[in-house]
Amino acid sequence: MARATVEAVAKERNVRNGNLAGMIQSLLDNDHITELLKEAADVVRLSGNLAVHEVMNERFTSQETSDVLDLVGKILKHVYQDAAAVARMRQWIDERRHRPASSI
């Protein structure tokens, strides 16, 4: 599910070409994520590969699962919440800069 979430973010940002590794690189190249979040997305992708292809003979621990979900949360926060917060603050500043000075 974590891997599919990263893929869904890429598709929502109109990155649809290639495999997930290429999509993650495109997210970075188009400034949707930072270099650190690209690494986080790669970790999510690789952990998903392990789970899907049953490379491991053991299950993920609860801590490993929590860590992967935490990384997904950081990606989602950056792409959606942080960008929206910056846009709200930019609008707030722009509105005040262009408002006539009030006379007191």
OpenMM code with the backbone's topology and positions (N, CA, C; nanometers):
from openmm import Vec3, app, unit

residues = "MET ALA ARG ALA THR VAL GLU ALA VAL ALA LYS GLU ARG ASN VAL ARG ASN GLY ASN LEU ALA GLY MET ILE GLN SER LEU LEU ASP ASN ASP HIS ILE THR GLU LEU LEU LYS GLU ALA ALA ASP VAL VAL ARG LEU SER GLY ASN LEU ALA VAL HIS GLU VAL MET ASN GLU ARG PHE THR SER GLN GLU THR SER ASP VAL LEU ASP LEU VAL GLY LYS ILE LEU LYS HIS VAL TYR GLN ASP ALA ALA ALA VAL ALA ARG MET ARG GLN TRP ILE ASP GLU ARG ARG HIS ARG PRO ALA SER SER ILE".split()
positions = [
    Vec3(0.0806, -0.1179, 0.0000),
    Vec3(0.0000, 0.0000, 0.0000),
    Vec3(0.0862, 0.1262, 0.0000),
    Vec3(0.1967, 0.1268, 0.0709),
    Vec3(0.2841, 0.2440, 0.0764),
    Vec3(0.3426, 0.2734, -0.0619),
    Vec3(0.3864, 0.1698, -0.1278),
    Vec3(0.4440, 0.1838, -0.2617),
    Vec3(0.3390, 0.2381, -0.3584),
    Vec3(0.2176, 0.1891, -0.3493),
    Vec3(0.1083, 0.2353, -0.4352),
    Vec3(0.0755, 0.3818, -0.4073),
    Vec3(0.0923, 0.4263, -0.2849),
    Vec3(0.0674, 0.5663, -0.2506),
    Vec3(0.1689, 0.6569, -0.3182),
    Vec3(0.2957, 0.6177, -0.3179),
    Vec3(0.3983, 0.6961, -0.3864),
    Vec3(0.3659, 0.7027, -0.5360),
    Vec3(0.3248, 0.5921, -0.5923),
    Vec3(0.2886, 0.5896, -0.7341),
    Vec3(0.1682, 0.6800, -0.7616),
    Vec3(0.0711, 0.6799, -0.6714),
    Vec3(-0.0473, 0.7646, -0.6885),
    Vec3(-0.0105, 0.9126, -0.6827),
    Vec3(0.0829, 0.9491, -0.5956),
    Vec3(0.1297, 1.0881, -0.5893),
    Vec3(0.1917, 1.1269, -0.7229),
    Vec3(0.2752, 1.0404, -0.7768),
    Vec3(0.3394, 1.0690, -0.9056),
    Vec3(0.2343, 1.0872, -1.0150),
    Vec3(0.1381, 0.9988, -1.0201),
    Vec3(0.0343, 1.0082, -1.1231),
    Vec3(-0.0491, 1.1343, -1.1059),
    Vec3(-0.0793, 1.1703, -0.9823),
    Vec3(-0.1570, 1.2908, -0.9564),
    Vec3(-0.0795, 1.4146, -1.0019),
    Vec3(0.0522, 1.4070, -0.9958),
    Vec3(0.1379, 1.5173, -1.0406),
    Vec3(0.1741, 1.5035, -1.1888),
    Vec3(0.0973, 1.4212, -1.2592),
    Vec3(0.1132, 1.3993, -1.4037),
    Vec3(0.2460, 1.3382, -1.4428),
    Vec3(0.3002, 1.2553, -1.3561),
    Vec3(0.4205, 1.1776, -1.3867),
    Vec3(0.3730, 1.0347, -1.4084),
    Vec3(0.3645, 0.9942, -1.5327),
    Vec3(0.3054, 0.8652, -1.5653),
    Vec3(0.3964, 0.7757, -1.6476),
    Vec3(0.5109, 0.8248, -1.6835),
    Vec3(0.5966, 0.7467, -1.7728),
    Vec3(0.6964, 0.6618, -1.6951),
    Vec3(0.7248, 0.5452, -1.7470),
    Vec3(0.8276, 0.4601, -1.6893),
    Vec3(0.7832, 0.3849, -1.5665),
    Vec3(0.8818, 0.3231, -1.5043),
    Vec3(0.8567, 0.2474, -1.3818),
    Vec3(0.8566, 0.3424, -1.2622),
    Vec3(0.8345, 0.2886, -1.1431),
    Vec3(0.8230, 0.3743, -1.0251),
    Vec3(0.9540, 0.4470, -0.9962),
    Vec3(1.0669, 0.3841, -1.0176),
    Vec3(1.1954, 0.4515, -0.9952),
    Vec3(1.2061, 0.5752, -1.0844),
    Vec3(1.1654, 0.5618, -1.2095),
    Vec3(1.1674, 0.6749, -1.3012),
    Vec3(1.0670, 0.7822, -1.2630),
    Vec3(0.9523, 0.7391, -1.2133),
    Vec3(0.8507, 0.8345, -1.1699),
    Vec3(0.9012, 0.9155, -1.0508),
    Vec3(0.9685, 0.8486, -0.9588),
    Vec3(1.0240, 0.9165, -0.8421),
    Vec3(1.1288, 1.0187, -0.8860),
    Vec3(1.2137, 0.9789, -0.9798),
    Vec3(1.3144, 1.0720, -1.0320),
    Vec3(1.2475, 1.1921, -1.0972),
    Vec3(1.1394, 1.1690, -1.1703),
    Vec3(1.0660, 1.2791, -1.2334),
    Vec3(1.0030, 1.3720, -1.1307),
    Vec3(0.9556, 1.3162, -1.0196),
    Vec3(0.9037, 1.4009, -0.9121),
    Vec3(1.0120, 1.4957, -0.8624),
    Vec3(1.1332, 1.4441, -0.8482),
    Vec3(1.2458, 1.5285, -0.8072),
    Vec3(1.2794, 1.6292, -0.9158),
    Vec3(1.2920, 1.5832, -1.0388),
    Vec3(1.3300, 1.6699, -1.1503),
    Vec3(1.2314, 1.7844, -1.1710),
    Vec3(1.1048, 1.7610, -1.1373),
    Vec3(1.0017, 1.8636, -1.1532),
    Vec3(0.9718, 1.9385, -1.0233),
    Vec3(1.0623, 1.9254, -0.9263),
    Vec3(1.0550, 1.9995, -0.7994),
    Vec3(0.9313, 1.9701, -0.7150),
    Vec3(0.8760, 1.8508, -0.7290),
    Vec3(0.7641, 1.8120, -0.6430),
    Vec3(0.8149, 1.7587, -0.5090),
    Vec3(0.9358, 1.7026, -0.5089),
    Vec3(0.9970, 1.6515, -0.3862),
    Vec3(1.1428, 1.6960, -0.3816),
    Vec3(1.1988, 1.6906, -0.2628),
    Vec3(1.3392, 1.7243, -0.2432),
    Vec3(1.4250, 1.5995, -0.2640),
    Vec3(1.5547, 1.6189, -0.2653),
    Vec3(1.6466, 1.5053, -0.2777),
    Vec3(1.6269, 1.4069, -0.1620),
    Vec3(1.6098, 1.4590, -0.0424),
    Vec3(1.5877, 1.3717, 0.0731),
    Vec3(1.4583, 1.2917, 0.0583),
    Vec3(1.3534, 1.3562, 0.0112),
    Vec3(1.2273, 1.2841, -0.0077),
    Vec3(1.2340, 1.1871, -0.1242),
    Vec3(1.3198, 1.2150, -0.2221),
    Vec3(1.3427, 1.1167, -0.3292),
    Vec3(1.4012, 0.9900, -0.2684),
    Vec3(1.4983, 1.0076, -0.1779),
    Vec3(1.5569, 0.8919, -0.1101),
    Vec3(1.4513, 0.8185, -0.0286),
    Vec3(1.3657, 0.8940, 0.0390),
    Vec3(1.2578, 0.8320, 0.1172),
    Vec3(1.1648, 0.7526, 0.0259),
    Vec3(1.1287, 0.8110, -0.0886),
    Vec3(1.0410, 0.7419, -0.1832),
    Vec3(1.1079, 0.6161, -0.2377),
    Vec3(1.2382, 0.6227, -0.2603),
    Vec3(1.3109, 0.5039, -0.3055),
    Vec3(1.3096, 0.3943, -0.1996),
    Vec3(1.3232, 0.4321, -0.0737),
    Vec3(1.3172, 0.3335, 0.0350),
    Vec3(1.1785, 0.2685, 0.0382),
    Vec3(1.0754, 0.3495, 0.0226),
    Vec3(0.9385, 0.2959, 0.0191),
    Vec3(0.9234, 0.2002, -0.0991),
    Vec3(0.9732, 0.2418, -0.2143),
    Vec3(0.9660, 0.1575, -0.3352),
    Vec3(1.0386, 0.0255, -0.3140),
    Vec3(1.1590, 0.0318, -0.2609),
    Vec3(1.2378, -0.0905, -0.2406),
    Vec3(1.1750, -0.1824, -0.1363),
    Vec3(1.1198, -0.1240, -0.0301),
    Vec3(1.0537, -0.2079, 0.0707),
    Vec3(0.9306, -0.2747, 0.0102),
    Vec3(0.8608, -0.2015, -0.0775),
    Vec3(0.7468, -0.2611, -0.1471),
    Vec3(0.7887, -0.3725, -0.2392),
    Vec3(0.9030, -0.3537, -0.3060),
    Vec3(0.9546, -0.4604, -0.3920),
    Vec3(0.9841, -0.5861, -0.3116),
    Vec3(1.0430, -0.5679, -0.1952),
    Vec3(1.0710, -0.6838, -0.1092),
    Vec3(0.9433, -0.7572, -0.0726),
    Vec3(0.8429, -0.6809, -0.0359),
    Vec3(0.7166, -0.7420, 0.0059),
    Vec3(0.6442, -0.8087, -0.1112),
    Vec3(0.6396, -0.7415, -0.2246),
    Vec3(0.5652, -0.7936, -0.3401),
    Vec3(0.6330, -0.9171, -0.3989),
    Vec3(0.7624, -0.9124, -0.4087),
    Vec3(0.8338, -1.0225, -0.4732),
    Vec3(0.8792, -1.1297, -0.3755),
    Vec3(0.8384, -1.1134, -0.2496),
    Vec3(0.8662, -1.2128, -0.1458),
    Vec3(1.0131, -1.2521, -0.1413),
    Vec3(1.0988, -1.1511, -0.1498),
    Vec3(1.2423, -1.1755, -0.1418),
    Vec3(1.2803, -1.2147, 0.0003),
    Vec3(1.2060, -1.1614, 0.0924),
    Vec3(1.2375, -1.1873, 0.2330),
    Vec3(1.1685, -1.3146, 0.2805),
    Vec3(1.2352, -1.3855, 0.3681),
    Vec3(1.1766, -1.5039, 0.4302),
    Vec3(1.1073, -1.4687, 0.5601),
    Vec3(1.1054, -1.3407, 0.5916),
    Vec3(1.0425, -1.2970, 0.7160),
    Vec3(0.9567, -1.1746, 0.6880),
    Vec3(0.8651, -1.1480, 0.7774),
    Vec3(0.7770, -1.0330, 0.7627),
    Vec3(0.8452, -0.9078, 0.8156),
    Vec3(0.7940, -0.7927, 0.7735),
    Vec3(0.8425, -0.6678, 0.8293),
    Vec3(0.8058, -0.6617, 0.9769),
    Vec3(0.8931, -0.6047, 1.0561),
    Vec3(0.8602, -0.5838, 1.1976),
    Vec3(0.7637, -0.4667, 1.2072),
    Vec3(0.7024, -0.4521, 1.3205),
    Vec3(0.6107, -0.3393, 1.3388),
    Vec3(0.6870, -0.2067, 1.3276),
    Vec3(0.8121, -0.2030, 1.3749),
    Vec3(0.8923, -0.0812, 1.3641),
    Vec3(0.9248, -0.0489, 1.2181),
    Vec3(0.9606, -0.1500, 1.1401),
    Vec3(0.9891, -0.1286, 0.9979),
    Vec3(0.8654, -0.0784, 0.9240),
    Vec3(0.7522, -0.1381, 0.9553),
    Vec3(0.6264, -0.0954, 0.8939),
    Vec3(0.5957, 0.0484, 0.9317),
    Vec3(0.6120, 0.0805, 1.0582),
    Vec3(0.5888, 0.2165, 1.1051),
    Vec3(0.6821, 0.3160, 1.0360),
    Vec3(0.8078, 0.2776, 1.0189),
    Vec3(0.9054, 0.3657, 0.9534),
    Vec3(0.8679, 0.3917, 0.8075),
    Vec3(0.8254, 0.2876, 0.7369),
    Vec3(0.7856, 0.3042, 0.5970),
    Vec3(0.6642, 0.3967, 0.5888),
    Vec3(0.5660, 0.3764, 0.6740),
    Vec3(0.4470, 0.4614, 0.6725),
    Vec3(0.4811, 0.6049, 0.7106),
    Vec3(0.5771, 0.6218, 0.7999),
    Vec3(0.6228, 0.7562, 0.8376),
    Vec3(0.6840, 0.8275, 0.7169),
    Vec3(0.7629, 0.7547, 0.6388),
    Vec3(0.8220, 0.8141, 0.5188),
    Vec3(0.7139, 0.8559, 0.4191),
    Vec3(0.6137, 0.7711, 0.4004),
    Vec3(0.5031, 0.8051, 0.3110),
    Vec3(0.4334, 0.9317, 0.3616),
    Vec3(0.4129, 0.9399, 0.4913),
    Vec3(0.3502, 1.0585, 0.5498),
    Vec3(0.4310, 1.1847, 0.5245),
    Vec3(0.5626, 1.1750, 0.5323),
    Vec3(0.6492, 1.2901, 0.5066),
    Vec3(0.6386, 1.3345, 0.3607),
    Vec3(0.6322, 1.2386, 0.2701),
    Vec3(0.6169, 1.2712, 0.1275),
    Vec3(0.4834, 1.3415, 0.1043),
    Vec3(0.3763, 1.2856, 0.1576),
    Vec3(0.2443, 1.3449, 0.1411),
    Vec3(0.2378, 1.4846, 0.2018),
    Vec3(0.2958, 1.5011, 0.3188),
    Vec3(0.2964, 1.6322, 0.3848),
    Vec3(0.3678, 1.7350, 0.2985),
    Vec3(0.4821, 1.6984, 0.2443),
    Vec3(0.5586, 1.7920, 0.1624),
    Vec3(0.4835, 1.8290, 0.0349),
    Vec3(0.4334, 1.7291, -0.0340),
    Vec3(0.3701, 1.7526, -0.1645),
    Vec3(0.2385, 1.8288, -0.1505),
    Vec3(0.1602, 1.7979, -0.0486),
    Vec3(0.0267, 1.8562, -0.0384),
    Vec3(0.0138, 1.9620, 0.0719),
    Vec3(0.0446, 1.9291, 0.1941),
    Vec3(0.0201, 2.0213, 0.3034),
    Vec3(0.1178, 2.1383, 0.3058),
    Vec3(0.2472, 2.1115, 0.2922),
    Vec3(0.3454, 2.2192, 0.2983),
    Vec3(0.3258, 2.3175, 0.1839),
    Vec3(0.3036, 2.2666, 0.0646),
    Vec3(0.2828, 2.3537, -0.0513),
    Vec3(0.1587, 2.4398, -0.0313),
    Vec3(0.0527, 2.3828, 0.0214),
    Vec3(-0.0703, 2.4583, 0.0450),
    Vec3(-0.0490, 2.5640, 0.1531),
    Vec3(0.0263, 2.5317, 0.2566),
    Vec3(0.0537, 2.6279, 0.3634),
    Vec3(0.1343, 2.7462, 0.3108),
    Vec3(0.2328, 2.7193, 0.2282),
    Vec3(0.3128, 2.8275, 0.1694),
    Vec3(0.2237, 2.9147, 0.0803),
    Vec3(0.1389, 2.8535, 0.0000),
    Vec3(0.0494, 2.9297, -0.0880),
    Vec3(-0.0456, 3.0176, -0.0072),
    Vec3(-0.1010, 2.9648, 0.1032),
    Vec3(-0.1895, 3.0440, 0.1892),
    Vec3(-0.1165, 3.1639, 0.2472),
    Vec3(0.0048, 3.1414, 0.2953),
    Vec3(0.0817, 3.2508, 0.3542),
    Vec3(0.1216, 3.3532, 0.2483),
    Vec3(0.1571, 3.3071, 0.1301),
    Vec3(0.1920, 3.3985, 0.0206),
    Vec3(0.0723, 3.4864, -0.0133),
    Vec3(-0.0463, 3.4282, -0.0201),
    Vec3(-0.1673, 3.5043, -0.0497),
    Vec3(-0.1932, 3.6066, 0.0599),
    Vec3(-0.1796, 3.5661, 0.1835),
    Vec3(-0.2003, 3.6548, 0.2976),
    Vec3(-0.1054, 3.7746, 0.2887),
    Vec3(0.0201, 3.7498, 0.2603),
    Vec3(0.1201, 3.8565, 0.2492),
    Vec3(0.0877, 3.9479, 0.1309),
    Vec3(0.0595, 3.8886, 0.0154),
    Vec3(0.0296, 3.9678, -0.1040),
    Vec3(-0.0922, 4.0574, -0.0834),
    Vec3(-0.1955, 4.0040, -0.0185),
    Vec3(-0.3156, 4.0846, 0.0072),
    Vec3(-0.2824, 4.2037, 0.0949),
    Vec3(-0.2014, 4.1857, 0.1938),
    Vec3(-0.1675, 4.2944, 0.2851),
    Vec3(-0.0727, 4.3954, 0.2206),
    Vec3(0.0142, 4.3487, 0.1346),
    Vec3(0.1075, 4.4394, 0.0677),
    Vec3(0.0353, 4.5309, -0.0299),
    Vec3(-0.0745, 4.4833, -0.0862),
    Vec3(-0.1455, 4.5619, -0.1864),
    Vec3(-0.2672, 4.6345, -0.1306),
    Vec3(-0.2896, 4.6220, -0.0026),
    Vec3(-0.4016, 4.6892, 0.0629),
    Vec3(-0.3602, 4.8336, 0.0915),
    Vec3(-0.4507, 4.9287, 0.0674),
    Vec3(-0.4156, 5.0682, 0.1007),
    Vec3(-0.3893, 5.0821, 0.2506),
    Vec3(-0.2963, 5.1674, 0.2816),
    Vec3(-0.2632, 5.1902, 0.4221),
    Vec3(-0.3836, 5.2494, 0.4926),
    Vec3(-0.4136, 5.2004, 0.6103),
    Vec3(-0.5281, 5.2528, 0.6851),
    Vec3(-0.4828, 5.3762, 0.7619),
    Vec3(-0.5702, 5.4691, 0.7707),
    Vec3(-0.5374, 5.5926, 0.8456),
    Vec3(-0.5841, 5.5755, 0.9895),
    Vec3(-0.4944, 5.6009, 1.0781),
    Vec3(-0.5275, 5.5865, 1.2210),
    Vec3(-0.5233, 5.7212, 1.2861),
] * unit.nanometer
topology = app.Topology()
chain = topology.addChain("A")
for resn in residues:
    res = topology.addResidue(resn, chain)
    for name in ("N", "CA", "C"):
        topology.addAtom(name, app.Element.getBySymbol(name[0]), res)
